[in-house]
Amino acid sequence: MQIRGIKRGQTIELTENIAVPDGSEIILEISPPLPRTPEEHWQQFCQLFGAWSNQPDLDATFTAIAQKRHQNHGRELFNFD
């Protein structure tokens, strides 16, 4: 049986259900993921940035973020004299 999982700290989260009772001892064989080819890397890059392509309110969202970023009025300083 071969399934995928994600390591988080000392826990491995399985990405699918397995028919093993809780409390059962298992043996894991750890294999790092195969390196991606430049073409696979490019496809993932395009897919990631393509996710924002059809959002009509994207410009308004970034404008609002920029306005909030530049509204910093400083902070109150206390006089310790």
PDB file with one MODEL, atoms N, CA, C and O in Angstrom:
MODEL        1
ATOM      1  N   MET A   1       0.859  -1.181   0.000  1.00  0.00           N
ATOM      2  CA  MET A   1       0.000   0.000   0.000  1.00  0.00           C
ATOM      3  C   MET A   1       0.895   1.231   0.000  1.00  0.00           C
ATOM      4  O   MET A   1       1.885   1.294   0.729  1.00  0.00           O
ATOM      5  N   GLN A   2       0.541   2.196  -0.815  1.00  0.00           N
ATOM      6  CA  GLN A   2       1.288   3.444  -0.858  1.00  0.00           C
ATOM      7  C   GLN A   2       0.293   4.594  -0.862  1.00  0.00           C
ATOM      8  O   GLN A   2      -0.575   4.666  -1.732  1.00  0.00           O
ATOM      9  N   ILE A   3       0.418   5.504   0.119  1.00  0.00           N
ATOM     10  CA  ILE A   3      -0.435   6.693   0.177  1.00  0.00           C
ATOM     11  C   ILE A   3       0.443   7.892   0.495  1.00  0.00           C
ATOM     12  O   ILE A   3       1.591   7.749   0.917  1.00  0.00           O
ATOM     13  N   ARG A   4      -0.106   9.050   0.288  1.00  0.00           N
ATOM     14  CA  ARG A   4       0.633  10.290   0.550  1.00  0.00           C
ATOM     15  C   ARG A   4       0.237  10.857   1.904  1.00  0.00           C
ATOM     16  O   ARG A   4      -0.839  10.575   2.432  1.00  0.00           O
ATOM     17  N   GLY A   5       1.134  11.661   2.447  1.00  0.00           N
ATOM     18  CA  GLY A   5       0.876  12.332   3.706  1.00  0.00           C
ATOM     19  C   GLY A   5       1.680  13.608   3.781  1.00  0.00           C
ATOM     20  O   GLY A   5       2.570  13.849   2.965  1.00  0.00           O
ATOM     21  N   ILE A   6       1.357  14.432   4.777  1.00  0.00           N
ATOM     22  CA  ILE A   6       2.057  15.693   5.001  1.00  0.00           C
ATOM     23  C   ILE A   6       2.566  15.694   6.430  1.00  0.00           C
ATOM     24  O   ILE A   6       1.800  15.466   7.367  1.00  0.00           O
ATOM     25  N   LYS A   7       3.860  15.949   6.601  1.00  0.00           N
ATOM     26  CA  LYS A   7       4.458  15.988   7.931  1.00  0.00           C
ATOM     27  C   LYS A   7       4.269  17.367   8.537  1.00  0.00           C
ATOM     28  O   LYS A   7       4.573  18.380   7.906  1.00  0.00           O
ATOM     29  N   ARG A   8       3.770  17.402   9.750  1.00  0.00           N
ATOM     30  CA  ARG A   8       3.621  18.644  10.514  1.00  0.00           C
ATOM     31  C   ARG A   8       4.143  18.370  11.919  1.00  0.00           C
ATOM     32  O   ARG A   8       3.465  17.743  12.733  1.00  0.00           O
ATOM     33  N   GLY A   9       5.363  18.850  12.197  1.00  0.00           N
ATOM     34  CA  GLY A   9       5.979  18.547  13.487  1.00  0.00           C
ATOM     35  C   GLY A   9       6.264  17.056  13.568  1.00  0.00           C
ATOM     36  O   GLY A   9       6.938  16.505  12.697  1.00  0.00           O
ATOM     37  N   GLN A  10       5.758  16.395  14.607  1.00  0.00           N
ATOM     38  CA  GLN A  10       5.948  14.961  14.767  1.00  0.00           C
ATOM     39  C   GLN A  10       4.753  14.159  14.266  1.00  0.00           C
ATOM     40  O   GLN A  10       4.657  12.963  14.541  1.00  0.00           O
ATOM     41  N   THR A  11       3.841  14.795  13.535  1.00  0.00           N
ATOM     42  CA  THR A  11       2.630  14.142  13.046  1.00  0.00           C
ATOM     43  C   THR A  11       2.660  14.053  11.530  1.00  0.00           C
ATOM     44  O   THR A  11       3.087  14.990  10.855  1.00  0.00           O
ATOM     45  N   ILE A  12       2.208  12.925  10.998  1.00  0.00           N
ATOM     46  CA  ILE A  12       2.055  12.779   9.550  1.00  0.00           C
ATOM     47  C   ILE A  12       0.568  12.671   9.270  1.00  0.00           C
ATOM     48  O   ILE A  12      -0.085  11.729   9.719  1.00  0.00           O
ATOM     49  N   GLU A  13       0.024  13.637   8.526  1.00  0.00           N
ATOM     50  CA  GLU A  13      -1.393  13.637   8.166  1.00  0.00           C
ATOM     51  C   GLU A  13      -1.544  12.927   6.828  1.00  0.00           C
ATOM     52  O   GLU A  13      -0.943  13.331   5.832  1.00  0.00           O
ATOM     53  N   LEU A  14      -2.351  11.864   6.809  1.00  0.00           N
ATOM     54  CA  LEU A  14      -2.572  11.123   5.573  1.00  0.00           C
ATOM     55  C   LEU A  14      -3.581  11.860   4.712  1.00  0.00           C
ATOM     56  O   LEU A  14      -4.533  12.450   5.224  1.00  0.00           O
ATOM     57  N   THR A  15      -3.371  11.826   3.400  1.00  0.00           N
ATOM     58  CA  THR A  15      -4.252  12.549   2.490  1.00  0.00           C
ATOM     59  C   THR A  15      -5.462  11.734   2.071  1.00  0.00           C
ATOM     60  O   THR A  15      -6.319  12.238   1.346  1.00  0.00           O
ATOM     61  N   GLU A  16      -5.554  10.471   2.515  1.00  0.00           N
ATOM     62  CA  GLU A  16      -6.714   9.636   2.214  1.00  0.00           C
ATOM     63  C   GLU A  16      -6.939   8.662   3.369  1.00  0.00           C
ATOM     64  O   GLU A  16      -6.039   8.421   4.173  1.00  0.00           O
ATOM     65  N   ASN A  17      -8.132   8.112   3.440  1.00  0.00           N
ATOM     66  CA  ASN A  17      -8.453   7.156   4.499  1.00  0.00           C
ATOM     67  C   ASN A  17      -7.810   5.807   4.204  1.00  0.00           C
ATOM     68  O   ASN A  17      -7.699   5.394   3.050  1.00  0.00           O
ATOM     69  N   ILE A  18      -7.388   5.127   5.274  1.00  0.00           N
ATOM     70  CA  ILE A  18      -6.847   3.776   5.123  1.00  0.00           C
ATOM     71  C   ILE A  18      -7.618   2.841   6.040  1.00  0.00           C
ATOM     72  O   ILE A  18      -8.149   3.259   7.070  1.00  0.00           O
ATOM     73  N   ALA A  19      -7.674   1.573   5.654  1.00  0.00           N
ATOM     74  CA  ALA A  19      -8.427   0.579   6.422  1.00  0.00           C
ATOM     75  C   ALA A  19      -7.526  -0.073   7.454  1.00  0.00           C
ATOM     76  O   ALA A  19      -7.294  -1.282   7.413  1.00  0.00           O
ATOM     77  N   VAL A  20      -7.017   0.735   8.384  1.00  0.00           N
ATOM     78  CA  VAL A  20      -6.174   0.243   9.473  1.00  0.00           C
ATOM     79  C   VAL A  20      -6.795   0.742  10.764  1.00  0.00           C
ATOM     80  O   VAL A  20      -7.047   1.939  10.899  1.00  0.00           O
ATOM     81  N   PRO A  21      -7.049  -0.153  11.726  1.00  0.00           N
ATOM     82  CA  PRO A  21      -7.669   0.275  12.981  1.00  0.00           C
ATOM     83  C   PRO A  21      -6.771   1.251  13.750  1.00  0.00           C
ATOM     84  O   PRO A  21      -5.545   1.166  13.676  1.00  0.00           O
ATOM     85  N   ASP A  22      -7.395   2.176  14.487  1.00  0.00           N
ATOM     86  CA  ASP A  22      -6.642   3.096  15.330  1.00  0.00           C
ATOM     87  C   ASP A  22      -5.819   2.296  16.335  1.00  0.00           C
ATOM     88  O   ASP A  22      -6.261   1.256  16.823  1.00  0.00           O
ATOM     89  N   GLY A  23      -4.639   2.781  16.635  1.00  0.00           N
ATOM     90  CA  GLY A  23      -3.761   2.114  17.591  1.00  0.00           C
ATOM     91  C   GLY A  23      -2.886   1.044  16.963  1.00  0.00           C
ATOM     92  O   GLY A  23      -2.042   0.466  17.647  1.00  0.00           O
ATOM     93  N   SER A  24      -3.066   0.767  15.678  1.00  0.00           N
ATOM     94  CA  SER A  24      -2.249  -0.242  15.013  1.00  0.00           C
ATOM     95  C   SER A  24      -0.848   0.301  14.770  1.00  0.00           C
ATOM     96  O   SER A  24      -0.674   1.475  14.444  1.00  0.00           O
ATOM     97  N   GLU A  25       0.140  -0.556  14.928  1.00  0.00           N
ATOM     98  CA  GLU A  25       1.507  -0.168  14.620  1.00  0.00           C
ATOM     99  C   GLU A  25       1.719  -0.320  13.120  1.00  0.00           C
ATOM    100  O   GLU A  25       1.323  -1.321  12.522  1.00  0.00           O
ATOM    101  N   ILE A  26       2.344   0.679  12.524  1.00  0.00           N
ATOM    102  CA  ILE A  26       2.624   0.633  11.098  1.00  0.00           C
ATOM    103  C   ILE A  26       4.089   0.974  10.865  1.00  0.00           C
ATOM    104  O   ILE A  26       4.747   1.528  11.745  1.00  0.00           O
ATOM    105  N   ILE A  27       4.590   0.651   9.706  1.00  0.00           N
ATOM    106  CA  ILE A  27       5.954   0.987   9.322  1.00  0.00           C
ATOM    107  C   ILE A  27       5.868   1.926   8.125  1.00  0.00           C
ATOM    108  O   ILE A  27       5.169   1.644   7.152  1.00  0.00           O
ATOM    109  N   LEU A  28       6.582   3.039   8.205  1.00  0.00           N
ATOM    110  CA  LEU A  28       6.584   4.022   7.119  1.00  0.00           C
ATOM    111  C   LEU A  28       7.899   3.963   6.365  1.00  0.00           C
ATOM    112  O   LEU A  28       8.967   3.818   6.961  1.00  0.00           O
ATOM    113  N   GLU A  29       7.810   4.076   5.062  1.00  0.00           N
ATOM    114  CA  GLU A  29       9.004   4.236   4.242  1.00  0.00           C
ATOM    115  C   GLU A  29       8.942   5.651   3.687  1.00  0.00           C
ATOM    116  O   GLU A  29       8.024   5.985   2.938  1.00  0.00           O
ATOM    117  N   ILE A  30       9.898   6.472   4.043  1.00  0.00           N
ATOM    118  CA  ILE A  30       9.893   7.884   3.667  1.00  0.00           C
ATOM    119  C   ILE A  30      10.628   8.051   2.337  1.00  0.00           C
ATOM    120  O   ILE A  30      11.783   7.649   2.198  1.00  0.00           O
ATOM    121  N   SER A  31       9.947   8.646   1.372  1.00  0.00           N
ATOM    122  CA  SER A  31      10.547   8.965   0.080  1.00  0.00           C
ATOM    123  C   SER A  31      10.260  10.430  -0.219  1.00  0.00           C
ATOM    124  O   SER A  31       9.100  10.842  -0.238  1.00  0.00           O
ATOM    125  N   PRO A  32      11.300  11.217  -0.451  1.00  0.00           N
ATOM    126  CA  PRO A  32      11.036  12.618  -0.796  1.00  0.00           C
ATOM    127  C   PRO A  32      10.350  12.696  -2.156  1.00  0.00           C
ATOM    128  O   PRO A  32      10.546  11.822  -3.000  1.00  0.00           O
ATOM    129  N   PRO A  33       9.548  13.736  -2.373  1.00  0.00           N
ATOM    130  CA  PRO A  33       8.899  13.870  -3.675  1.00  0.00           C
ATOM    131  C   PRO A  33       9.941  14.033  -4.779  1.00  0.00           C
ATOM    132  O   PRO A  33      11.011  14.603  -4.567  1.00  0.00           O
ATOM    133  N   LEU A  34       9.606  13.523  -5.952  1.00  0.00           N
ATOM    134  CA  LEU A  34      10.517  13.660  -7.081  1.00  0.00           C
ATOM    135  C   LEU A  34      10.620  15.126  -7.495  1.00  0.00           C
ATOM    136  O   LEU A  34       9.623  15.849  -7.468  1.00  0.00           O
ATOM    137  N   PRO A  35      11.817  15.569  -7.879  1.00  0.00           N
ATOM    138  CA  PRO A  35      11.936  16.963  -8.315  1.00  0.00           C
ATOM    139  C   PRO A  35      11.130  17.208  -9.587  1.00  0.00           C
ATOM    140  O   PRO A  35      11.041  16.353 -10.469  1.00  0.00           O
ATOM    141  N   ARG A  36      10.551  18.391  -9.652  1.00  0.00           N
ATOM    142  CA  ARG A  36       9.748  18.750 -10.822  1.00  0.00           C
ATOM    143  C   ARG A  36      10.645  19.156 -11.971  1.00  0.00           C
ATOM    144  O   ARG A  36      11.725  19.714 -11.778  1.00  0.00           O
ATOM    145  N   THR A  37      10.176  18.866 -13.161  1.00  0.00           N
ATOM    146  CA  THR A  37      10.887  19.333 -14.352  1.00  0.00           C
ATOM    147  C   THR A  37      10.612  20.830 -14.496  1.00  0.00           C
ATOM    148  O   THR A  37       9.642  21.334 -13.930  1.00  0.00           O
ATOM    149  N   PRO A  38      11.442  21.539 -15.238  1.00  0.00           N
ATOM    150  CA  PRO A  38      11.168  22.967 -15.449  1.00  0.00           C
ATOM    151  C   PRO A  38       9.784  23.204 -16.061  1.00  0.00           C
ATOM    152  O   PRO A  38       9.136  24.201 -15.744  1.00  0.00           O
ATOM    153  N   GLU A  39       9.330  22.312 -16.923  1.00  0.00           N
ATOM    154  CA  GLU A  39       8.008  22.473 -17.534  1.00  0.00           C
ATOM    155  C   GLU A  39       6.901  22.312 -16.484  1.00  0.00           C
ATOM    156  O   GLU A  39       5.938  23.078 -16.481  1.00  0.00           O
ATOM    157  N   GLU A  40       7.031  21.324 -15.596  1.00  0.00           N
ATOM    158  CA  GLU A  40       6.028  21.136 -14.538  1.00  0.00           C
ATOM    159  C   GLU A  40       6.019  22.332 -13.583  1.00  0.00           C
ATOM    160  O   GLU A  40       4.961  22.772 -13.132  1.00  0.00           O
ATOM    161  N   HIS A  41       7.202  22.845 -13.287  1.00  0.00           N
ATOM    162  CA  HIS A  41       7.302  24.018 -12.409  1.00  0.00           C
ATOM    163  C   HIS A  41       6.613  25.221 -13.052  1.00  0.00           C
ATOM    164  O   HIS A  41       5.884  25.949 -12.379  1.00  0.00           O
ATOM    165  N   TRP A  42       6.837  25.431 -14.342  1.00  0.00           N
ATOM    166  CA  TRP A  42       6.214  26.542 -15.065  1.00  0.00           C
ATOM    167  C   TRP A  42       4.700  26.394 -15.090  1.00  0.00           C
ATOM    168  O   TRP A  42       3.987  27.379 -14.900  1.00  0.00           O
ATOM    169  N   GLN A  43       4.185  25.174 -15.321  1.00  0.00           N
ATOM    170  CA  GLN A  43       2.739  24.939 -15.335  1.00  0.00           C
ATOM    171  C   GLN A  43       2.119  25.258 -13.984  1.00  0.00           C
ATOM    172  O   GLN A  43       1.050  25.865 -13.921  1.00  0.00           O
ATOM    173  N   GLN A  44       2.780  24.855 -12.899  1.00  0.00           N
ATOM    174  CA  GLN A  44       2.262  25.161 -11.568  1.00  0.00           C
ATOM    175  C   GLN A  44       2.285  26.666 -11.313  1.00  0.00           C
ATOM    176  O   GLN A  44       1.352  27.209 -10.722  1.00  0.00           O
ATOM    177  N   PHE A  45       3.331  27.331 -11.749  1.00  0.00           N
ATOM    178  CA  PHE A  45       3.442  28.778 -11.612  1.00  0.00           C
ATOM    179  C   PHE A  45       2.295  29.476 -12.343  1.00  0.00           C
ATOM    180  O   PHE A  45       1.656  30.370 -11.788  1.00  0.00           O
ATOM    181  N   CYS A  46       2.035  29.069 -13.584  1.00  0.00           N
ATOM    182  CA  CYS A  46       0.949  29.668 -14.372  1.00  0.00           C
ATOM    183  C   CYS A  46      -0.413  29.390 -13.746  1.00  0.00           C
ATOM    184  O   CYS A  46      -1.288  30.255 -13.747  1.00  0.00           O
ATOM    185  N   GLN A  47      -0.592  28.192 -13.217  1.00  0.00           N
ATOM    186  CA  GLN A  47      -1.860  27.845 -12.575  1.00  0.00           C
ATOM    187  C   GLN A  47      -2.077  28.699 -11.326  1.00  0.00           C
ATOM    188  O   GLN A  47      -3.187  29.174 -11.086  1.00  0.00           O
ATOM    189  N   LEU A  48      -1.034  28.894 -10.538  1.00  0.00           N
ATOM    190  CA  LEU A  48      -1.139  29.687  -9.322  1.00  0.00           C
ATOM    191  C   LEU A  48      -1.528  31.134  -9.623  1.00  0.00           C
ATOM    192  O   LEU A  48      -2.455  31.667  -9.013  1.00  0.00           O
ATOM    193  N   PHE A  49      -0.829  31.765 -10.554  1.00  0.00           N
ATOM    194  CA  PHE A  49      -1.115  33.160 -10.850  1.00  0.00           C
ATOM    195  C   PHE A  49      -2.339  33.332 -11.738  1.00  0.00           C
ATOM    196  O   PHE A  49      -2.934  34.410 -11.769  1.00  0.00           O
ATOM    197  N   GLY A  50      -2.719  32.291 -12.454  1.00  0.00           N
ATOM    198  CA  GLY A  50      -3.936  32.345 -13.248  1.00  0.00           C
ATOM    199  C   GLY A  50      -5.191  32.324 -12.388  1.00  0.00           C
ATOM    200  O   GLY A  50      -6.272  32.669 -12.865  1.00  0.00           O
ATOM    201  N   ALA A  51      -5.063  31.925 -11.134  1.00  0.00           N
ATOM    202  CA  ALA A  51      -6.213  31.864 -10.236  1.00  0.00           C
ATOM    203  C   ALA A  51      -6.806  33.258  -9.991  1.00  0.00           C
ATOM    204  O   ALA A  51      -7.973  33.370  -9.616  1.00  0.00           O
ATOM    205  N   TRP A  52      -6.021  34.313 -10.198  1.00  0.00           N
ATOM    206  CA  TRP A  52      -6.495  35.678  -9.954  1.00  0.00           C
ATOM    207  C   TRP A  52      -7.000  36.342 -11.230  1.00  0.00           C
ATOM    208  O   TRP A  52      -7.392  37.508 -11.193  1.00  0.00           O
ATOM    209  N   SER A  53      -7.000  35.644 -12.342  1.00  0.00           N
ATOM    210  CA  SER A  53      -7.228  36.299 -13.629  1.00  0.00           C
ATOM    211  C   SER A  53      -8.644  36.815 -13.849  1.00  0.00           C
ATOM    212  O   SER A  53      -8.798  37.852 -14.495  1.00  0.00           O
ATOM    213  N   ASN A  54      -9.669  36.167 -13.359  1.00  0.00           N
ATOM    214  CA  ASN A  54     -11.047  36.573 -13.638  1.00  0.00           C
ATOM    215  C   ASN A  54     -11.746  37.137 -12.407  1.00  0.00           C
ATOM    216  O   ASN A  54     -12.863  36.733 -12.085  1.00  0.00           O
ATOM    217  N   GLN A  55     -11.100  38.054 -11.730  1.00  0.00           N
ATOM    218  CA  GLN A  55     -11.694  38.669 -10.547  1.00  0.00           C
ATOM    219  C   GLN A  55     -11.837  40.169 -10.804  1.00  0.00           C
ATOM    220  O   GLN A  55     -10.860  40.912 -10.704  1.00  0.00           O
ATOM    221  N   PRO A  56     -13.053  40.616 -11.136  1.00  0.00           N
ATOM    222  CA  PRO A  56     -13.240  42.025 -11.499  1.00  0.00           C
ATOM    223  C   PRO A  56     -12.959  42.999 -10.359  1.00  0.00           C
ATOM    224  O   PRO A  56     -12.638  44.158 -10.621  1.00  0.00           O
ATOM    225  N   ASP A  57     -13.069  42.569  -9.111  1.00  0.00           N
ATOM    226  CA  ASP A  57     -12.854  43.487  -7.995  1.00  0.00           C
ATOM    227  C   ASP A  57     -11.414  43.480  -7.499  1.00  0.00           C
ATOM    228  O   ASP A  57     -11.131  44.046  -6.443  1.00  0.00           O
ATOM    229  N   LEU A  58     -10.499  42.856  -8.231  1.00  0.00           N
ATOM    230  CA  LEU A  58      -9.115  42.755  -7.786  1.00  0.00           C
ATOM    231  C   LEU A  58      -8.438  44.121  -7.682  1.00  0.00           C
ATOM    232  O   LEU A  58      -7.727  44.378  -6.711  1.00  0.00           O
ATOM    233  N   ASP A  59      -8.646  44.995  -8.658  1.00  0.00           N
ATOM    234  CA  ASP A  59      -8.045  46.329  -8.597  1.00  0.00           C
ATOM    235  C   ASP A  59      -8.554  47.108  -7.394  1.00  0.00           C
ATOM    236  O   ASP A  59      -7.782  47.778  -6.709  1.00  0.00           O
ATOM    237  N   ALA A  60      -9.853  47.019  -7.141  1.00  0.00           N
ATOM    238  CA  ALA A  60     -10.423  47.732  -5.987  1.00  0.00           C
ATOM    239  C   ALA A  60      -9.862  47.186  -4.679  1.00  0.00           C
ATOM    240  O   ALA A  60      -9.616  47.946  -3.743  1.00  0.00           O
ATOM    241  N   THR A  61      -9.662  45.887  -4.613  1.00  0.00           N
ATOM    242  CA  THR A  61      -9.108  45.268  -3.407  1.00  0.00           C
ATOM    243  C   THR A  61      -7.703  45.775  -3.140  1.00  0.00           C
ATOM    244  O   THR A  61      -7.388  46.158  -2.013  1.00  0.00           O
ATOM    245  N   PHE A  62      -6.852  45.782  -4.161  1.00  0.00           N
ATOM    246  CA  PHE A  62      -5.484  46.246  -3.958  1.00  0.00           C
ATOM    247  C   PHE A  62      -5.426  47.752  -3.698  1.00  0.00           C
ATOM    248  O   PHE A  62      -4.542  48.214  -2.976  1.00  0.00           O
ATOM    249  N   THR A  63      -6.341  48.517  -4.265  1.00  0.00           N
ATOM    250  CA  THR A  63      -6.400  49.948  -3.971  1.00  0.00           C
ATOM    251  C   THR A  63      -6.743  50.173  -2.502  1.00  0.00           C
ATOM    252  O   THR A  63      -6.142  51.020  -1.841  1.00  0.00           O
ATOM    253  N   ALA A  64      -7.706  49.414  -1.995  1.00  0.00           N
ATOM    254  CA  ALA A  64      -8.086  49.537  -0.584  1.00  0.00           C
ATOM    255  C   ALA A  64      -6.930  49.142   0.335  1.00  0.00           C
ATOM    256  O   ALA A  64      -6.704  49.784   1.361  1.00  0.00           O
ATOM    257  N   ILE A  65      -6.208  48.100  -0.026  1.00  0.00           N
ATOM    258  CA  ILE A  65      -5.055  47.682   0.782  1.00  0.00           C
ATOM    259  C   ILE A  65      -3.999  48.777   0.801  1.00  0.00           C
ATOM    260  O   ILE A  65      -3.451  49.092   1.857  1.00  0.00           O
ATOM    261  N   ALA A  66      -3.710  49.359  -0.357  1.00  0.00           N
ATOM    262  CA  ALA A  66      -2.705  50.427  -0.439  1.00  0.00           C
ATOM    263  C   ALA A  66      -3.120  51.637   0.387  1.00  0.00           C
ATOM    264  O   ALA A  66      -2.280  52.242   1.054  1.00  0.00           O
ATOM    265  N   GLN A  67      -4.397  52.001   0.357  1.00  0.00           N
ATOM    266  CA  GLN A  67      -4.869  53.137   1.143  1.00  0.00           C
ATOM    267  C   GLN A  67      -4.707  52.872   2.629  1.00  0.00           C
ATOM    268  O   GLN A  67      -4.268  53.754   3.368  1.00  0.00           O
ATOM    269  N   LYS A  68      -5.054  51.676   3.079  1.00  0.00           N
ATOM    270  CA  LYS A  68      -4.924  51.346   4.506  1.00  0.00           C
ATOM    271  C   LYS A  68      -3.463  51.312   4.932  1.00  0.00           C
ATOM    272  O   LYS A  68      -3.131  51.706   6.050  1.00  0.00           O
ATOM    273  N   ARG A  69      -2.584  50.841   4.042  1.00  0.00           N
ATOM    274  CA  ARG A  69      -1.158  50.799   4.372  1.00  0.00           C
ATOM    275  C   ARG A  69      -0.593  52.185   4.602  1.00  0.00           C
ATOM    276  O   ARG A  69       0.283  52.364   5.448  1.00  0.00           O
ATOM    277  N   HIS A  70      -1.080  53.165   3.864  1.00  0.00           N
ATOM    278  CA  HIS A  70      -0.524  54.515   3.946  1.00  0.00           C
ATOM    279  C   HIS A  70      -1.266  55.406   4.942  1.00  0.00           C
ATOM    280  O   HIS A  70      -1.004  56.606   5.012  1.00  0.00           O
ATOM    281  N   GLN A  71      -2.182  54.833   5.705  1.00  0.00           N
ATOM    282  CA  GLN A  71      -2.914  55.609   6.711  1.00  0.00           C
ATOM    283  C   GLN A  71      -2.247  55.552   8.079  1.00  0.00           C
ATOM    284  O   GLN A  71      -2.883  55.882   9.080  1.00  0.00           O
ATOM    285  N   ASN A  72      -1.006  55.150   8.149  1.00  0.00           N
ATOM    286  CA  ASN A  72      -0.313  55.048   9.423  1.00  0.00           C
ATOM    287  C   ASN A  72      -0.135  56.446  10.003  1.00  0.00           C
ATOM    288  O   ASN A  72       0.512  57.301   9.398  1.00  0.00           O
ATOM    289  N   HIS A  73      -0.706  56.670  11.162  1.00  0.00           N
ATOM    290  CA  HIS A  73      -0.615  57.976  11.819  1.00  0.00           C
ATOM    291  C   HIS A  73       0.393  57.944  12.960  1.00  0.00           C
ATOM    292  O   HIS A  73       0.394  58.823  13.823  1.00  0.00           O
ATOM    293  N   GLY A  74       1.244  56.934  12.960  1.00  0.00           N
ATOM    294  CA  GLY A  74       2.238  56.835  14.020  1.00  0.00           C
ATOM    295  C   GLY A  74       1.631  56.274  15.291  1.00  0.00           C
ATOM    296  O   GLY A  74       0.513  55.759  15.294  1.00  0.00           O
ATOM    297  N   ARG A  75       2.375  56.381  16.347  1.00  0.00           N
ATOM    298  CA  ARG A  75       1.881  55.903  17.634  1.00  0.00           C
ATOM    299  C   ARG A  75       2.187  56.938  18.701  1.00  0.00           C
ATOM    300  O   ARG A  75       3.079  57.771  18.542  1.00  0.00           O
ATOM    301  N   GLU A  76       1.456  56.875  19.759  1.00  0.00           N
ATOM    302  CA  GLU A  76       1.626  57.835  20.847  1.00  0.00           C
ATOM    303  C   GLU A  76       2.907  57.510  21.607  1.00  0.00           C
ATOM    304  O   GLU A  76       3.146  56.362  21.981  1.00  0.00           O
ATOM    305  N   LEU A  77       3.714  58.520  21.826  1.00  0.00           N
ATOM    306  CA  LEU A  77       4.933  58.353  22.612  1.00  0.00           C
ATOM    307  C   LEU A  77       4.707  58.947  23.994  1.00  0.00           C
ATOM    308  O   LEU A  77       4.113  60.016  24.139  1.00  0.00           O
ATOM    309  N   PHE A  78       5.182  58.251  24.985  1.00  0.00           N
ATOM    310  CA  PHE A  78       5.008  58.717  26.358  1.00  0.00           C
ATOM    311  C   PHE A  78       6.245  59.499  26.789  1.00  0.00           C
ATOM    312  O   PHE A  78       7.373  59.135  26.456  1.00  0.00           O
ATOM    313  N   ASN A  79       6.020  60.564  27.523  1.00  0.00           N
ATOM    314  CA  ASN A  79       7.110  61.384  28.027  1.00  0.00           C
ATOM    315  C   ASN A  79       7.553  60.793  29.360  1.00  0.00           C
ATOM    316  O   ASN A  79       6.761  60.730  30.301  1.00  0.00           O
ATOM    317  N   PHE A  80       8.785  60.368  29.450  1.00  0.00           N
ATOM    318  CA  PHE A  80       9.281  59.734  30.669  1.00  0.00           C
ATOM    319  C   PHE A  80      10.040  60.718  31.554  1.00  0.00           C
ATOM    320  O   PHE A  80      10.699  60.301  32.507  1.00  0.00           O
ATOM    321  N   ASP A  81       9.962  61.996  31.263  1.00  0.00           N
ATOM    322  CA  ASP A  81      10.665  62.995  32.088  1.00  0.00           C
ATOM    323  C   ASP A  81       9.942  63.244  33.372  1.00  0.00           C
ATOM    324  O   ASP A  81      10.390  64.052  34.185  1.00  0.00           O
TER     325      ASP A  81
ENDMDL
END
